[in-house]
Amino acid sequence: MNYKLYKRIFDFTLALLILALFSWLLFAISILVWLQLGRPILFSQRRPGQGGKIFNLYKFRTMTEASDLSGKNLPDESRLTSFGQWLRSTSLDELPELWNVIRGEMSLVGPRPLLEEYLHIYSKEQFKRHSVLPGITGWAQINGRNEISWEQKFELDLWYVKHASLLLDLRITLMTVVLVIKKKGINSPHHSTAKKFTGDE
């Protein structure tokens, strides 16, 4: 069997195991989100996956739907609640992405799936990050996450694409657990969420 097949077996088995073992936690978080933020409990957004193919990514909701007088959503900083911030700091908001892994739209490890609007501003080299499945965690996430620049993130993503292996995936997975416990690199400096990519890096 080749790496891709081994990786798929590893992803599917571990994702299914985590969902089975922590189903009680997903249920508890769902109740808390409902009580704190109301419905919908899950946040769904179109994201580009392998080859740029669009899929719906799922997370636990962390923001309110507050909007201005024109009906436009307020900035993330204004809509992100303390409860939502806690969910992000623990990375518990990303647990529903395990369903994306089971469906084969994501991997446990790979470049993070970014916004659909970025597709048309990637350079040819940057687009190579889409030659593999996007991941819940990745090489860029354990080497700075939101504390590093977009240029650095893309360099780390492309390094992963060139050096991907089961041993590297296992290393990234274990290091991710450590960083989540330490709550390191969740937000970028001076931003409650990741800084928007403009194509200038």
Secondary structure, 3 states (H helix, E strand, C coil): CCHHHHHHHHHHHHHHHHHHHCHHHHHHHHHHHHHHHCCCCEEEEEEECHHHCEEEEEEECCECCCECCCCCECCHHHHECHHHHHHHHHCHHHCCHHHHHHCCCCEEECCCCCCHHHHHHCCCCHHHHHHCCCEEECCCHHHCHHHCCHHHHHHHHHHHHHHCCHHHHHHHHHHHHHHHHHCCCCCCCCCCCCCCCCCCC
